[in-house]
Amino acid sequence: MTIKKGDNIIVLAGKDKGKKSKIVRVFPKSGKVLVEAVNVVKKHQKKRKEGEKGQVVSRPMPIDVSNVLLFCAKCDKGSRAKASIVNSKKLRVCYKCSSEF
């Protein structure tokens, strides 16, 4: 998986198509990512204690990794990542302009 926590991405598909955001968490086994302010769902929460009230809570849900693309600030577009070796270190670089992610 070429996407890591903290990466800037653009959403390719779904109700939030075109939004630019940041990765909060990555789930490699299920192939999903949790993105800040994308795919926000309202969950109804029952009361837990005697004096507490039930409420509606908004929380982001994971989306499939195939629906996001790394966002290159230099190109100002979404771009795939390729591996490049610089000073014996493997880096992720933009496929179009070769700037580092």
Phi and psi restraints in degrees (range 20) as a CNS / XPLOR table:
assign (resid 1 and name C) (resid 2 and name N)
       (resid 2 and name CA) (resid 2 and name C) 1.0 -89.7 20.0 2
assign (resid 2 and name N) (resid 2 and name CA)
       (resid 2 and name C) (resid 3 and name N) 1.0 -2.9 20.0 2
assign (resid 2 and name C) (resid 3 and name N)
       (resid 3 and name CA) (resid 3 and name C) 1.0 -100.8 20.0 2
assign (resid 3 and name N) (resid 3 and name CA)
       (resid 3 and name C) (resid 4 and name N) 1.0 135.5 20.0 2
assign (resid 3 and name C) (resid 4 and name N)
       (resid 4 and name CA) (resid 4 and name C) 1.0 -125.9 20.0 2
assign (resid 4 and name N) (resid 4 and name CA)
       (resid 4 and name C) (resid 5 and name N) 1.0 166.2 20.0 2
assign (resid 4 and name C) (resid 5 and name N)
       (resid 5 and name CA) (resid 5 and name C) 1.0 -61.2 20.0 2
assign (resid 5 and name N) (resid 5 and name CA)
       (resid 5 and name C) (resid 6 and name N) 1.0 132.8 20.0 2
assign (resid 5 and name C) (resid 6 and name N)
       (resid 6 and name CA) (resid 6 and name C) 1.0 94.7 20.0 2
assign (resid 6 and name N) (resid 6 and name CA)
       (resid 6 and name C) (resid 7 and name N) 1.0 -7.3 20.0 2
assign (resid 6 and name C) (resid 7 and name N)
       (resid 7 and name CA) (resid 7 and name C) 1.0 -70.8 20.0 2
assign (resid 7 and name N) (resid 7 and name CA)
       (resid 7 and name C) (resid 8 and name N) 1.0 145.3 20.0 2
assign (resid 7 and name C) (resid 8 and name N)
       (resid 8 and name CA) (resid 8 and name C) 1.0 -85.5 20.0 2
assign (resid 8 and name N) (resid 8 and name CA)
       (resid 8 and name C) (resid 9 and name N) 1.0 132.2 20.0 2
assign (resid 8 and name C) (resid 9 and name N)
       (resid 9 and name CA) (resid 9 and name C) 1.0 -133.8 20.0 2
assign (resid 9 and name N) (resid 9 and name CA)
       (resid 9 and name C) (resid 10 and name N) 1.0 169.6 20.0 2
assign (resid 9 and name C) (resid 10 and name N)
       (resid 10 and name CA) (resid 10 and name C) 1.0 -127.4 20.0 2
assign (resid 10 and name N) (resid 10 and name CA)
       (resid 10 and name C) (resid 11 and name N) 1.0 138.7 20.0 2
assign (resid 10 and name C) (resid 11 and name N)
       (resid 11 and name CA) (resid 11 and name C) 1.0 -84.8 20.0 2
assign (resid 11 and name N) (resid 11 and name CA)
       (resid 11 and name C) (resid 12 and name N) 1.0 129.7 20.0 2
assign (resid 11 and name C) (resid 12 and name N)
       (resid 12 and name CA) (resid 12 and name C) 1.0 -93.7 20.0 2
assign (resid 12 and name N) (resid 12 and name CA)
       (resid 12 and name C) (resid 13 and name N) 1.0 -29.6 20.0 2
assign (resid 12 and name C) (resid 13 and name N)
       (resid 13 and name CA) (resid 13 and name C) 1.0 -144.0 20.0 2
assign (resid 13 and name N) (resid 13 and name CA)
       (resid 13 and name C) (resid 14 and name N) 1.0 158.8 20.0 2
assign (resid 13 and name C) (resid 14 and name N)
       (resid 14 and name CA) (resid 14 and name C) 1.0 103.4 20.0 2
assign (resid 14 and name N) (resid 14 and name CA)
       (resid 14 and name C) (resid 15 and name N) 1.0 -172.0 20.0 2
assign (resid 14 and name C) (resid 15 and name N)
       (resid 15 and name CA) (resid 15 and name C) 1.0 -69.1 20.0 2
assign (resid 15 and name N) (resid 15 and name CA)
       (resid 15 and name C) (resid 16 and name N) 1.0 -20.1 20.0 2
assign (resid 15 and name C) (resid 16 and name N)
       (resid 16 and name CA) (resid 16 and name C) 1.0 -104.8 20.0 2
assign (resid 16 and name N) (resid 16 and name CA)
       (resid 16 and name C) (resid 17 and name N) 1.0 26.2 20.0 2
assign (resid 16 and name C) (resid 17 and name N)
       (resid 17 and name CA) (resid 17 and name C) 1.0 -56.2 20.0 2
assign (resid 17 and name N) (resid 17 and name CA)
       (resid 17 and name C) (resid 18 and name N) 1.0 131.9 20.0 2
assign (resid 17 and name C) (resid 18 and name N)
       (resid 18 and name CA) (resid 18 and name C) 1.0 94.0 20.0 2
assign (resid 18 and name N) (resid 18 and name CA)
       (resid 18 and name C) (resid 19 and name N) 1.0 -10.7 20.0 2
assign (resid 18 and name C) (resid 19 and name N)
       (resid 19 and name CA) (resid 19 and name C) 1.0 -73.4 20.0 2
assign (resid 19 and name N) (resid 19 and name CA)
       (resid 19 and name C) (resid 20 and name N) 1.0 141.0 20.0 2
assign (resid 19 and name C) (resid 20 and name N)
       (resid 20 and name CA) (resid 20 and name C) 1.0 -103.5 20.0 2
assign (resid 20 and name N) (resid 20 and name CA)
       (resid 20 and name C) (resid 21 and name N) 1.0 132.1 20.0 2
assign (resid 20 and name C) (resid 21 and name N)
       (resid 21 and name CA) (resid 21 and name C) 1.0 -155.3 20.0 2
assign (resid 21 and name N) (resid 21 and name CA)
       (resid 21 and name C) (resid 22 and name N) 1.0 -168.9 20.0 2
assign (resid 21 and name C) (resid 22 and name N)
       (resid 22 and name CA) (resid 22 and name C) 1.0 -125.3 20.0 2
assign (resid 22 and name N) (resid 22 and name CA)
       (resid 22 and name C) (resid 23 and name N) 1.0 144.4 20.0 2
assign (resid 22 and name C) (resid 23 and name N)
       (resid 23 and name CA) (resid 23 and name C) 1.0 -75.4 20.0 2
assign (resid 23 and name N) (resid 23 and name CA)
       (resid 23 and name C) (resid 24 and name N) 1.0 129.0 20.0 2
assign (resid 23 and name C) (resid 24 and name N)
       (resid 24 and name CA) (resid 24 and name C) 1.0 -96.1 20.0 2
assign (resid 24 and name N) (resid 24 and name CA)
       (resid 24 and name C) (resid 25 and name N) 1.0 -41.2 20.0 2
assign (resid 24 and name C) (resid 25 and name N)
       (resid 25 and name CA) (resid 25 and name C) 1.0 -153.6 20.0 2
assign (resid 25 and name N) (resid 25 and name CA)
       (resid 25 and name C) (resid 26 and name N) 1.0 149.1 20.0 2
assign (resid 25 and name C) (resid 26 and name N)
       (resid 26 and name CA) (resid 26 and name C) 1.0 -119.6 20.0 2
assign (resid 26 and name N) (resid 26 and name CA)
       (resid 26 and name C) (resid 27 and name N) 1.0 135.1 20.0 2
assign (resid 26 and name C) (resid 27 and name N)
       (resid 27 and name CA) (resid 27 and name C) 1.0 -115.7 20.0 2
assign (resid 27 and name N) (resid 27 and name CA)
       (resid 27 and name C) (resid 28 and name N) 1.0 88.0 20.0 2
assign (resid 27 and name C) (resid 28 and name N)
       (resid 28 and name CA) (resid 28 and name C) 1.0 -65.8 20.0 2
assign (resid 28 and name N) (resid 28 and name CA)
       (resid 28 and name C) (resid 29 and name N) 1.0 -33.3 20.0 2
assign (resid 28 and name C) (resid 29 and name N)
       (resid 29 and name CA) (resid 29 and name C) 1.0 -66.5 20.0 2
assign (resid 29 and name N) (resid 29 and name CA)
       (resid 29 and name C) (resid 30 and name N) 1.0 -39.0 20.0 2
assign (resid 29 and name C) (resid 30 and name N)
       (resid 30 and name CA) (resid 30 and name C) 1.0 -94.7 20.0 2
assign (resid 30 and name N) (resid 30 and name CA)
       (resid 30 and name C) (resid 31 and name N) 1.0 -7.5 20.0 2
assign (resid 30 and name C) (resid 31 and name N)
       (resid 31 and name CA) (resid 31 and name C) 1.0 71.5 20.0 2
assign (resid 31 and name N) (resid 31 and name CA)
       (resid 31 and name C) (resid 32 and name N) 1.0 34.4 20.0 2
assign (resid 31 and name C) (resid 32 and name N)
       (resid 32 and name CA) (resid 32 and name C) 1.0 -124.7 20.0 2
assign (resid 32 and name N) (resid 32 and name CA)
       (resid 32 and name C) (resid 33 and name N) 1.0 159.2 20.0 2
assign (resid 32 and name C) (resid 33 and name N)
       (resid 33 and name CA) (resid 33 and name C) 1.0 -133.2 20.0 2
assign (resid 33 and name N) (resid 33 and name CA)
       (resid 33 and name C) (resid 34 and name N) 1.0 147.8 20.0 2
assign (resid 33 and name C) (resid 34 and name N)
       (resid 34 and name CA) (resid 34 and name C) 1.0 -101.9 20.0 2
assign (resid 34 and name N) (resid 34 and name CA)
       (resid 34 and name C) (resid 35 and name N) 1.0 120.2 20.0 2
assign (resid 34 and name C) (resid 35 and name N)
       (resid 35 and name CA) (resid 35 and name C) 1.0 -113.8 20.0 2
assign (resid 35 and name N) (resid 35 and name CA)
       (resid 35 and name C) (resid 36 and name N) 1.0 138.4 20.0 2
assign (resid 35 and name C) (resid 36 and name N)
       (resid 36 and name CA) (resid 36 and name C) 1.0 -61.8 20.0 2
assign (resid 36 and name N) (resid 36 and name CA)
       (resid 36 and name C) (resid 37 and name N) 1.0 125.4 20.0 2
assign (resid 36 and name C) (resid 37 and name N)
       (resid 37 and name CA) (resid 37 and name C) 1.0 59.5 20.0 2
assign (resid 37 and name N) (resid 37 and name CA)
       (resid 37 and name C) (resid 38 and name N) 1.0 29.1 20.0 2
assign (resid 37 and name C) (resid 38 and name N)
       (resid 38 and name CA) (resid 38 and name C) 1.0 -128.3 20.0 2
assign (resid 38 and name N) (resid 38 and name CA)
       (resid 38 and name C) (resid 39 and name N) 1.0 140.3 20.0 2
assign (resid 38 and name C) (resid 39 and name N)
       (resid 39 and name CA) (resid 39 and name C) 1.0 58.0 20.0 2
assign (resid 39 and name N) (resid 39 and name CA)
       (resid 39 and name C) (resid 40 and name N) 1.0 47.9 20.0 2
assign (resid 39 and name C) (resid 40 and name N)
       (resid 40 and name CA) (resid 40 and name C) 1.0 -79.9 20.0 2
assign (resid 40 and name N) (resid 40 and name CA)
       (resid 40 and name C) (resid 41 and name N) 1.0 127.3 20.0 2
assign (resid 40 and name C) (resid 41 and name N)
       (resid 41 and name CA) (resid 41 and name C) 1.0 -121.5 20.0 2
assign (resid 41 and name N) (resid 41 and name CA)
       (resid 41 and name C) (resid 42 and name N) 1.0 144.4 20.0 2
assign (resid 41 and name C) (resid 42 and name N)
       (resid 42 and name CA) (resid 42 and name C) 1.0 -90.8 20.0 2
assign (resid 42 and name N) (resid 42 and name CA)
       (resid 42 and name C) (resid 43 and name N) 1.0 126.2 20.0 2
assign (resid 42 and name C) (resid 43 and name N)
       (resid 43 and name CA) (resid 43 and name C) 1.0 -112.6 20.0 2
assign (resid 43 and name N) (resid 43 and name CA)
       (resid 43 and name C) (resid 44 and name N) 1.0 134.2 20.0 2
assign (resid 43 and name C) (resid 44 and name N)
       (resid 44 and name CA) (resid 44 and name C) 1.0 -89.0 20.0 2
assign (resid 44 and name N) (resid 44 and name CA)
       (resid 44 and name C) (resid 45 and name N) 1.0 126.7 20.0 2
assign (resid 44 and name C) (resid 45 and name N)
       (resid 45 and name CA) (resid 45 and name C) 1.0 -113.8 20.0 2
assign (resid 45 and name N) (resid 45 and name CA)
       (resid 45 and name C) (resid 46 and name N) 1.0 126.9 20.0 2
assign (resid 45 and name C) (resid 46 and name N)
       (resid 46 and name CA) (resid 46 and name C) 1.0 -74.9 20.0 2
assign (resid 46 and name N) (resid 46 and name CA)
       (resid 46 and name C) (resid 47 and name N) 1.0 159.1 20.0 2
assign (resid 46 and name C) (resid 47 and name N)
       (resid 47 and name CA) (resid 47 and name C) 1.0 -68.9 20.0 2
assign (resid 47 and name N) (resid 47 and name CA)
       (resid 47 and name C) (resid 48 and name N) 1.0 143.5 20.0 2
assign (resid 47 and name C) (resid 48 and name N)
       (resid 48 and name CA) (resid 48 and name C) 1.0 -104.0 20.0 2
assign (resid 48 and name N) (resid 48 and name CA)
       (resid 48 and name C) (resid 49 and name N) 1.0 -36.3 20.0 2
assign (resid 48 and name C) (resid 49 and name N)
       (resid 49 and name CA) (resid 49 and name C) 1.0 -117.6 20.0 2
assign (resid 49 and name N) (resid 49 and name CA)
       (resid 49 and name C) (resid 50 and name N) 1.0 172.5 20.0 2
assign (resid 49 and name C) (resid 50 and name N)
       (resid 50 and name CA) (resid 50 and name C) 1.0 -58.7 20.0 2
assign (resid 50 and name N) (resid 50 and name CA)
       (resid 50 and name C) (resid 51 and name N) 1.0 -49.9 20.0 2
assign (resid 50 and name C) (resid 51 and name N)
       (resid 51 and name CA) (resid 51 and name C) 1.0 -89.0 20.0 2
assign (resid 51 and name N) (resid 51 and name CA)
       (resid 51 and name C) (resid 52 and name N) 1.0 -2.4 20.0 2
assign (resid 51 and name C) (resid 52 and name N)
       (resid 52 and name CA) (resid 52 and name C) 1.0 -84.7 20.0 2
assign (resid 52 and name N) (resid 52 and name CA)
       (resid 52 and name C) (resid 53 and name N) 1.0 152.3 20.0 2
assign (resid 52 and name C) (resid 53 and name N)
       (resid 53 and name CA) (resid 53 and name C) 1.0 -106.0 20.0 2
assign (resid 53 and name N) (resid 53 and name CA)
       (resid 53 and name C) (resid 54 and name N) 1.0 155.5 20.0 2
assign (resid 53 and name C) (resid 54 and name N)
       (resid 54 and name CA) (resid 54 and name C) 1.0 -73.5 20.0 2
assign (resid 54 and name N) (resid 54 and name CA)
       (resid 54 and name C) (resid 55 and name N) 1.0 153.4 20.0 2
assign (resid 54 and name C) (resid 55 and name N)
       (resid 55 and name CA) (resid 55 and name C) 1.0 -150.1 20.0 2
assign (resid 55 and name N) (resid 55 and name CA)
       (resid 55 and name C) (resid 56 and name N) 1.0 166.9 20.0 2
assign (resid 55 and name C) (resid 56 and name N)
       (resid 56 and name CA) (resid 56 and name C) 1.0 -106.9 20.0 2
assign (resid 56 and name N) (resid 56 and name CA)
       (resid 56 and name C) (resid 57 and name N) 1.0 122.0 20.0 2
assign (resid 56 and name C) (resid 57 and name N)
       (resid 57 and name CA) (resid 57 and name C) 1.0 -114.0 20.0 2
assign (resid 57 and name N) (resid 57 and name CA)
       (resid 57 and name C) (resid 58 and name N) 1.0 131.7 20.0 2
assign (resid 57 and name C) (resid 58 and name N)
       (resid 58 and name CA) (resid 58 and name C) 1.0 -92.7 20.0 2
assign (resid 58 and name N) (resid 58 and name CA)
       (resid 58 and name C) (resid 59 and name N) 1.0 129.3 20.0 2
assign (resid 58 and name C) (resid 59 and name N)
       (resid 59 and name CA) (resid 59 and name C) 1.0 -146.8 20.0 2
assign (resid 59 and name N) (resid 59 and name CA)
       (resid 59 and name C) (resid 60 and name N) 1.0 144.7 20.0 2
assign (resid 59 and name C) (resid 60 and name N)
       (resid 60 and name CA) (resid 60 and name C) 1.0 -74.1 20.0 2
assign (resid 60 and name N) (resid 60 and name CA)
       (resid 60 and name C) (resid 61 and name N) 1.0 143.0 20.0 2
assign (resid 60 and name C) (resid 61 and name N)
       (resid 61 and name CA) (resid 61 and name C) 1.0 -112.6 20.0 2
assign (resid 61 and name N) (resid 61 and name CA)
       (resid 61 and name C) (resid 62 and name N) 1.0 152.9 20.0 2
assign (resid 61 and name C) (resid 62 and name N)
       (resid 62 and name CA) (resid 62 and name C) 1.0 -66.4 20.0 2
assign (resid 62 and name N) (resid 62 and name CA)
       (resid 62 and name C) (resid 63 and name N) 1.0 148.5 20.0 2
assign (resid 62 and name C) (resid 63 and name N)
       (resid 63 and name CA) (resid 63 and name C) 1.0 -121.2 20.0 2
assign (resid 63 and name N) (resid 63 and name CA)
       (resid 63 and name C) (resid 64 and name N) 1.0 161.1 20.0 2
assign (resid 63 and name C) (resid 64 and name N)
       (resid 64 and name CA) (resid 64 and name C) 1.0 -67.7 20.0 2
assign (resid 64 and name N) (resid 64 and name CA)
       (resid 64 and name C) (resid 65 and name N) 1.0 143.8 20.0 2
assign (resid 64 and name C) (resid 65 and name N)
       (resid 65 and name CA) (resid 65 and name C) 1.0 -66.1 20.0 2
assign (resid 65 and name N) (resid 65 and name CA)
       (resid 65 and name C) (resid 66 and name N) 1.0 -22.7 20.0 2
assign (resid 65 and name C) (resid 66 and name N)
       (resid 66 and name CA) (resid 66 and name C) 1.0 -73.2 20.0 2
assign (resid 66 and name N) (resid 66 and name CA)
       (resid 66 and name C) (resid 67 and name N) 1.0 -12.8 20.0 2
assign (resid 66 and name C) (resid 67 and name N)
       (resid 67 and name CA) (resid 67 and name C) 1.0 -94.0 20.0 2
assign (resid 67 and name N) (resid 67 and name CA)
       (resid 67 and name C) (resid 68 and name N) 1.0 5.7 20.0 2
assign (resid 67 and name C) (resid 68 and name N)
       (resid 68 and name CA) (resid 68 and name C) 1.0 -126.1 20.0 2
assign (resid 68 and name N) (resid 68 and name CA)
       (resid 68 and name C) (resid 69 and name N) 1.0 155.6 20.0 2
assign (resid 68 and name C) (resid 69 and name N)
       (resid 69 and name CA) (resid 69 and name C) 1.0 -138.9 20.0 2
assign (resid 69 and name N) (resid 69 and name CA)
       (resid 69 and name C) (resid 70 and name N) 1.0 138.9 20.0 2
assign (resid 69 and name C) (resid 70 and name N)
       (resid 70 and name CA) (resid 70 and name C) 1.0 -59.3 20.0 2
assign (resid 70 and name N) (resid 70 and name CA)
       (resid 70 and name C) (resid 71 and name N) 1.0 140.2 20.0 2
assign (resid 70 and name C) (resid 71 and name N)
       (resid 71 and name CA) (resid 71 and name C) 1.0 -104.0 20.0 2
assign (resid 71 and name N) (resid 71 and name CA)
       (resid 71 and name C) (resid 72 and name N) 1.0 122.6 20.0 2
assign (resid 71 and name C) (resid 72 and name N)
       (resid 72 and name CA) (resid 72 and name C) 1.0 -93.7 20.0 2
assign (resid 72 and name N) (resid 72 and name CA)
       (resid 72 and name C) (resid 73 and name N) 1.0 121.5 20.0 2
assign (resid 72 and name C) (resid 73 and name N)
       (resid 73 and name CA) (resid 73 and name C) 1.0 -70.3 20.0 2
assign (resid 73 and name N) (resid 73 and name CA)
       (resid 73 and name C) (resid 74 and name N) 1.0 -33.0 20.0 2
assign (resid 73 and name C) (resid 74 and name N)
       (resid 74 and name CA) (resid 74 and name C) 1.0 -70.1 20.0 2
assign (resid 74 and name N) (resid 74 and name CA)
       (resid 74 and name C) (resid 75 and name N) 1.0 -45.0 20.0 2
assign (resid 74 and name C) (resid 75 and name N)
       (resid 75 and name CA) (resid 75 and name C) 1.0 -77.8 20.0 2
assign (resid 75 and name N) (resid 75 and name CA)
       (resid 75 and name C) (resid 76 and name N) 1.0 -23.2 20.0 2
assign (resid 75 and name C) (resid 76 and name N)
       (resid 76 and name CA) (resid 76 and name C) 1.0 59.6 20.0 2
assign (resid 76 and name N) (resid 76 and name CA)
       (resid 76 and name C) (resid 77 and name N) 1.0 37.0 20.0 2
assign (resid 76 and name C) (resid 77 and name N)
       (resid 77 and name CA) (resid 77 and name C) 1.0 -145.3 20.0 2
assign (resid 77 and name N) (resid 77 and name CA)
       (resid 77 and name C) (resid 78 and name N) 1.0 167.3 20.0 2
assign (resid 77 and name C) (resid 78 and name N)
       (resid 78 and name CA) (resid 78 and name C) 1.0 -78.1 20.0 2
assign (resid 78 and name N) (resid 78 and name CA)
       (resid 78 and name C) (resid 79 and name N) 1.0 143.1 20.0 2
assign (resid 78 and name C) (resid 79 and name N)
       (resid 79 and name CA) (resid 79 and name C) 1.0 -149.8 20.0 2
assign (resid 79 and name N) (resid 79 and name CA)
       (resid 79 and name C) (resid 80 and name N) 1.0 150.5 20.0 2
assign (resid 79 and name C) (resid 80 and name N)
       (resid 80 and name CA) (resid 80 and name C) 1.0 -76.4 20.0 2
assign (resid 80 and name N) (resid 80 and name CA)
       (resid 80 and name C) (resid 81 and name N) 1.0 160.8 20.0 2
assign (resid 80 and name C) (resid 81 and name N)
       (resid 81 and name CA) (resid 81 and name C) 1.0 -105.1 20.0 2
assign (resid 81 and name N) (resid 81 and name CA)
       (resid 81 and name C) (resid 82 and name N) 1.0 144.4 20.0 2
assign (resid 81 and name C) (resid 82 and name N)
       (resid 82 and name CA) (resid 82 and name C) 1.0 -127.3 20.0 2
assign (resid 82 and name N) (resid 82 and name CA)
       (resid 82 and name C) (resid 83 and name N) 1.0 156.1 20.0 2
assign (resid 82 and name C) (resid 83 and name N)
       (resid 83 and name CA) (resid 83 and name C) 1.0 -86.7 20.0 2
assign (resid 83 and name N) (resid 83 and name CA)
       (resid 83 and name C) (resid 84 and name N) 1.0 135.6 20.0 2
assign (resid 83 and name C) (resid 84 and name N)
       (resid 84 and name CA) (resid 84 and name C) 1.0 -135.5 20.0 2
assign (resid 84 and name N) (resid 84 and name CA)
       (resid 84 and name C) (resid 85 and name N) 1.0 136.8 20.0 2
assign (resid 84 and name C) (resid 85 and name N)
       (resid 85 and name CA) (resid 85 and name C) 1.0 -100.1 20.0 2
assign (resid 85 and name N) (resid 85 and name CA)
       (resid 85 and name C) (resid 86 and name N) 1.0 118.1 20.0 2
assign (resid 85 and name C) (resid 86 and name N)
       (resid 86 and name CA) (resid 86 and name C) 1.0 -128.3 20.0 2
assign (resid 86 and name N) (resid 86 and name CA)
       (resid 86 and name C) (resid 87 and name N) 1.0 123.3 20.0 2
assign (resid 86 and name C) (resid 87 and name N)
       (resid 87 and name CA) (resid 87 and name C) 1.0 52.1 20.0 2
assign (resid 87 and name N) (resid 87 and name CA)
       (resid 87 and name C) (resid 88 and name N) 1.0 46.9 20.0 2
assign (resid 87 and name C) (resid 88 and name N)
       (resid 88 and name CA) (resid 88 and name C) 1.0 57.3 20.0 2
assign (resid 88 and name N) (resid 88 and name CA)
       (resid 88 and name C) (resid 89 and name N) 1.0 27.3 20.0 2
assign (resid 88 and name C) (resid 89 and name N)
       (resid 89 and name CA) (resid 89 and name C) 1.0 -123.1 20.0 2
assign (resid 89 and name N) (resid 89 and name CA)
       (resid 89 and name C) (resid 90 and name N) 1.0 137.4 20.0 2
assign (resid 89 and name C) (resid 90 and name N)
       (resid 90 and name CA) (resid 90 and name C) 1.0 -87.4 20.0 2
assign (resid 90 and name N) (resid 90 and name CA)
       (resid 90 and name C) (resid 91 and name N) 1.0 121.1 20.0 2
assign (resid 90 and name C) (resid 91 and name N)
       (resid 91 and name CA) (resid 91 and name C) 1.0 -118.8 20.0 2
assign (resid 91 and name N) (resid 91 and name CA)
       (resid 91 and name C) (resid 92 and name N) 1.0 153.9 20.0 2
assign (resid 91 and name C) (resid 92 and name N)
       (resid 92 and name CA) (resid 92 and name C) 1.0 -93.3 20.0 2
assign (resid 92 and name N) (resid 92 and name CA)
       (resid 92 and name C) (resid 93 and name N) 1.0 124.3 20.0 2
assign (resid 92 and name C) (resid 93 and name N)
       (resid 93 and name CA) (resid 93 and name C) 1.0 -125.6 20.0 2
assign (resid 93 and name N) (resid 93 and name CA)
       (resid 93 and name C) (resid 94 and name N) 1.0 158.2 20.0 2
assign (resid 93 and name C) (resid 94 and name N)
       (resid 94 and name CA) (resid 94 and name C) 1.0 -64.9 20.0 2
assign (resid 94 and name N) (resid 94 and name CA)
       (resid 94 and name C) (resid 95 and name N) 1.0 136.0 20.0 2
assign (resid 94 and name C) (resid 95 and name N)
       (resid 95 and name CA) (resid 95 and name C) 1.0 -68.2 20.0 2
assign (resid 95 and name N) (resid 95 and name CA)
       (resid 95 and name C) (resid 96 and name N) 1.0 -29.3 20.0 2
assign (resid 95 and name C) (resid 96 and name N)
       (resid 96 and name CA) (resid 96 and name C) 1.0 -87.9 20.0 2
assign (resid 96 and name N) (resid 96 and name CA)
       (resid 96 and name C) (resid 97 and name N) 1.0 -49.2 20.0 2
assign (resid 96 and name C) (resid 97 and name N)
       (resid 97 and name CA) (resid 97 and name C) 1.0 -112.9 20.0 2
assign (resid 97 and name N) (resid 97 and name CA)
       (resid 97 and name C) (resid 98 and name N) 1.0 -1.7 20.0 2
assign (resid 97 and name C) (resid 98 and name N)
       (resid 98 and name CA) (resid 98 and name C) 1.0 61.9 20.0 2
assign (resid 98 and name N) (resid 98 and name CA)
       (resid 98 and name C) (resid 99 and name N) 1.0 24.2 20.0 2
assign (resid 98 and name C) (resid 99 and name N)
       (resid 99 and name CA) (resid 99 and name C) 1.0 -86.5 20.0 2
assign (resid 99 and name N) (resid 99 and name CA)
       (resid 99 and name C) (resid 100 and name N) 1.0 149.9 20.0 2
assign (resid 99 and name C) (resid 100 and name N)
       (resid 100 and name CA) (resid 100 and name C) 1.0 -75.6 20.0 2
assign (resid 100 and name N) (resid 100 and name CA)
       (resid 100 and name C) (resid 101 and name N) 1.0 142.2 20.0 2
